[in-house]
Amino acid sequence: MSGQILHQTLLLVDCGNSALKYQRLEIPLQADDEPGRLFSQLQRATITRIQNSEASTARLVSQWQGGTNYRLSWLSVGPQSVHQAVCSAFERLTGAQPPEAWRPCETVGFHKIQLRHFHNDYREPARLGADRWVAGLGVACQDMIRPNEIHMVVSAGTATTIDLLQGSQDRQARFLGGWILPGLQTMDESLRRGTRDLDGLMGRPRTAQAIDMQSDVGRAAVHREIPRDSSLAISQGIGLAQTGFIYQVAQTHQVSRIWIHGGHAAAWHARLIELEKDRPNFCAIVQEIPSVCFAGLLALAQYRI
């Protein structure tokens, strides 16, 4: 039909350890040369989260159907059952085999965006977690890192990962490496499993949602108040163990900006803002960036050479 604008449905899928997250973009075919507009559209798009136990082929087909010219850009670090559900759902929607999930490599090149090359300094580049690599790319591809600046990307999920990026003068960025810690909830659950009668000492049963570090921030300046009950002692102890580590890394490596994403990102943001208030020499700017992995997946789908 004359004047018809053709669209493609781009599915950006992050299969994580605890949940599958996705964003769906309806992109005019003419939009390939407009990265700024696409990244802005991504920031406004809804992020849908499905617990891994509920991520079935039928559910994904139901939520993804109705598009045209489907494309898939994805990473997969979670259970094989969820990986297979994504593959099967894509096949049902398109009748075609899905592309392979992205895997880290030593260097990847881009066109049409400010970033020219993204380098991976991991000793064995392919052994880096795809989620960490894609998140780092998600920051770098949006031209957020000035030359020679070092930025930190914190993923606050089942695990807490803390990675460093560095920009250069020639439109390149490097993934320098980073650290992996148990996540907030993982630390809490491990402590409860290994400590006799801990629930009884706290005077109430603890559930999987017992840690609420953001509400602790609201009750008091969490790293100044001395806990006087077991529940607060645990949540503050876990929080300080991780924020203290971030502070040490940020100071040692002269980090300019900290980007936070993941299921516990809001709690992390609140704690690091408290850290900024109490430590004037903590100079890093802290910002949440919920769509960072999806930005990396968008760059790989649209602008990779």
C-alpha atoms as one frame of an Amber mdcrd trajectory, in Angstrom:
protein
   0.000   0.000   0.000   1.367   3.403  -0.977   2.622   5.434   1.987   2.556
   2.443   4.337   5.235   2.541   7.047   6.713  -0.913   7.631   7.682  -1.862
  11.176   9.736  -4.534  12.799   9.149  -5.940  16.285  12.433  -6.085  18.174
  12.374  -8.305  21.272  15.163  -7.508  23.735  15.349 -10.361  26.235  17.482
 -10.788  29.359  17.247 -14.340  30.774  18.689 -13.915  34.262  19.312 -16.177
  37.241  15.977 -15.417  38.916  13.769 -13.890  36.247  13.319 -13.212  32.557
  13.072  -9.533  31.660  12.198  -8.108  28.284  11.437  -4.922  26.405   9.547
  -4.845  23.115  10.169  -2.112  20.558   8.103  -1.460  17.442  10.624   0.162
  15.117   9.927   1.741  11.717  12.304   0.196   9.206  13.544   3.681   8.346
  14.735   4.168  11.968  18.030   2.300  11.531  19.905   5.578  11.083  18.450
   7.220  14.198  20.184   5.675  17.223  19.445   8.617  19.514  15.724   8.269
  18.925  15.814   4.520  19.449  17.730   4.744  22.730  15.268   7.394  23.939
  12.375   5.132  22.967  14.005   2.328  24.920  14.148   4.415  28.095  10.384
   4.948  27.885   9.459   1.349  27.038   8.013  -0.915  29.718  10.275  -3.537
  31.262   8.322  -6.758  31.823   9.633  -9.178  34.445   8.607 -12.847  34.671
   9.914 -15.131  37.412  11.793 -18.065  35.933   9.330 -20.520  37.451   6.537
 -18.839  35.433   8.401 -18.296  32.145   6.736 -20.774  29.781   6.617 -20.906
  25.992   2.852 -20.354  26.019   3.129 -17.277  28.227   5.834 -15.715  26.088
   3.912 -16.359  22.864   0.822 -14.788  24.418   2.714 -11.659  25.479   4.791
 -11.263  22.326   2.224 -12.005  19.630   0.777  -9.240  17.465   4.057  -7.946
  16.060   5.531  -8.002  12.563   8.971  -8.862  11.166  10.133 -10.238  14.510
  13.766  -9.925  15.526  15.338 -11.190  18.740  18.396  -9.866  20.567  19.005
 -11.669  23.827  21.326 -12.897  26.539  20.884 -16.020  28.606  22.608 -16.799
  31.914  19.654 -18.454  33.656  18.154 -21.956  33.664  18.119 -24.040  30.500
  14.317 -24.364  30.750  13.911 -20.593  30.357  16.443 -20.507  27.517  14.418
 -23.167  25.716  11.120 -21.344  26.364  12.482 -18.263  24.570  13.673 -20.362
  21.615  10.344 -22.196  21.330   8.287 -19.003  21.616  10.295 -17.329  18.847
   9.879 -20.381  16.618   6.108 -20.386  17.142   5.837 -16.691  16.328   8.060
 -16.718  13.248   8.436 -20.284  12.021  12.192 -19.686  12.062  15.063 -20.700
  14.296  16.019 -18.007  16.852  19.433 -16.350  16.699  21.974 -17.518  19.265
  22.090 -15.622  22.531  24.932 -13.070  22.583  28.236 -14.203  24.041  31.156
 -11.993  25.070  34.078 -11.625  22.707  37.400  -9.786  22.840  36.348  -6.808
  20.698  33.103  -5.807  19.025  32.796  -2.956  16.524  29.872  -0.640  15.811
  28.735   1.881  13.231  26.266   4.783  13.326  26.707   5.291  17.092  29.389
   7.224  18.936  31.089   4.086  20.234  33.423   2.594  17.639  34.826  -0.415
  19.521  34.075  -2.115  22.846  37.020  -4.114  24.194  36.883  -6.905  26.757
  39.956  -7.123  29.025  38.872 -10.345  30.726  41.741 -12.868  30.739  39.497
 -15.295  28.857  36.948 -12.974  27.183  34.419 -15.719  26.428  34.294 -16.676
  30.141  32.867 -13.297  31.160  29.169 -13.438  32.028  27.064 -12.254  29.092
  24.910 -10.136  31.422  27.943  -8.225  32.712  29.346  -7.712  29.197  26.032
  -6.498  27.766  25.410  -4.142  30.722  28.850  -2.587  30.288  28.166  -2.152
  26.591  24.787  -0.594  27.455  26.567   2.226  29.278  29.369   2.649  26.745
  27.180   2.676  23.629  25.157   5.657  24.853  28.232   7.904  24.902  28.148
   8.248  28.696  31.873   7.765  29.373  34.262  10.631  28.687  37.845   9.849
  27.631  39.926   8.358  30.478  36.999   8.331  32.908  36.348   5.141  34.852
  32.720   4.200  35.455  31.289   1.461  37.648  28.301  -0.708  36.713  26.564
  -2.409  39.645  24.081  -5.186  38.967  22.033  -5.695  42.132  20.285  -9.005
  41.609  20.694 -12.631  42.687  24.395 -11.842  42.643  25.901  -8.395  43.054
  28.358  -7.715  40.254  30.603  -4.658  40.298  32.387  -3.913  37.022  34.629
  -1.100  35.763  34.639   0.555  32.326  37.065   3.091  30.859  36.632   5.433
  27.913  39.316   6.622  25.489  39.894   9.514  23.102  39.234   7.513  19.936
  35.579   6.578  20.544  36.484   3.323  22.244  35.663   1.848  25.635  37.074
  -1.028  27.649  35.493  -3.505  30.032  38.295  -3.636  32.617  36.943  -6.459
  34.804  35.166  -6.568  38.136  33.943  -8.441  41.178  31.135 -10.862  42.024
  29.473 -10.990  45.448  26.402 -12.863  46.688  23.336 -10.656  46.230  21.491
  -9.092  49.156  18.846 -11.795  49.354  21.378 -14.547  48.701  23.497 -13.363
  51.648  20.414 -13.192  53.872  19.241 -16.694  52.958  22.735 -18.154  53.389
  23.026 -16.602  56.846  19.678 -18.008  57.912  20.584 -21.490  56.659  23.899
 -21.499  58.502  22.857 -19.936  61.825  20.969 -21.933  64.453  17.666 -20.467
  65.668  18.212 -17.170  63.886  14.518 -16.822  63.089  13.662 -17.397  66.717
  16.130 -14.767  67.887  14.461 -12.219  65.641  11.080 -13.008  67.147   9.349
 -13.625  63.802   9.681 -15.903  60.777  11.692 -14.515  57.888  10.428 -14.867
  54.346  12.168 -14.456  51.010  11.106 -10.781  51.087  12.277 -10.072  54.642
  15.198  -7.895  53.612  13.887  -4.444  52.767  16.959  -2.305  52.703  15.233
   0.744  51.317  12.753   0.905  54.201  15.717   0.603  56.591  17.150   3.694
  54.924  13.857   5.476  55.553  13.897   4.588  59.258  17.322   6.008  59.968
  20.701   6.784  58.461  21.536   3.119  58.208  25.281   3.262  58.670  25.090
   5.581  61.719  22.445   3.834  63.793  23.643   0.938  65.964  21.171  -1.944
  65.423  19.380  -3.166  68.522  17.384  -6.025  67.032  18.468  -9.019  64.969
  16.468  -8.136  61.867  18.043  -4.685  61.576  21.466  -6.079  62.496  21.280
  -8.467  59.555  19.956  -6.056  56.927  22.381  -3.310  57.947  25.289  -5.737
  58.164  24.634  -7.065  54.685  24.104  -3.587  53.267  27.267  -2.176  54.804
  29.329  -5.155  53.672  28.432  -4.394  50.064  28.259  -0.588  50.048  31.540
  -0.468  51.967  33.137  -2.605  49.286  31.785  -0.338  46.558  33.132   2.712
  48.374  36.581   1.132  48.619  36.653   0.182  44.914  35.348   3.601  43.832
  38.036   5.415  45.826  40.870   3.097  44.789  40.078   3.333  41.081  38.889
   6.958  41.035  35.453   6.099  39.704  33.588   9.088  38.222  30.090   7.614
  38.023  28.233   4.576  39.350  25.391   3.072  37.314  23.000   0.722  39.151
  20.480  -1.734  37.734  18.761  -4.943  38.813  16.032  -6.024  41.206  17.581
  -4.338  44.263  18.657  -1.172  42.416  16.339   1.194  44.328  17.651  -0.027
  47.674  21.226   0.301  46.488  20.609   3.808  45.206  19.213   4.894  48.575
  22.183   3.479  50.470  24.776   5.040  48.179  23.065   8.432  48.420  23.439
   8.136  52.217  27.111   7.298  51.664  27.532  10.429  49.543  26.081  12.587
  52.338  28.434  11.248  55.023  31.659  11.056  53.016  32.493  14.305  51.199
  35.437  12.606  49.446  33.035  10.141  47.808  32.953  11.930  44.454  31.210
   9.398  42.203  27.799  10.364  40.824  25.256   7.602  41.479  22.416   6.926
  39.047  19.905   4.132  38.383  19.754   2.866  34.801  17.049   0.151  34.578
  17.333  -0.426  30.811  21.115  -0.766  30.648  21.159  -4.409  29.473  18.468
  -3.660  26.912  20.532  -0.746  25.576  23.416  -3.142  25.044  21.126  -5.631
  23.320  19.750  -2.849  21.102  23.268  -1.796  20.081  24.190  -5.385  19.224
  21.017  -5.861  17.172  21.093  -2.567  15.254  24.626  -1.219  15.080  27.137
  -4.053  15.310  29.482  -4.226  12.330
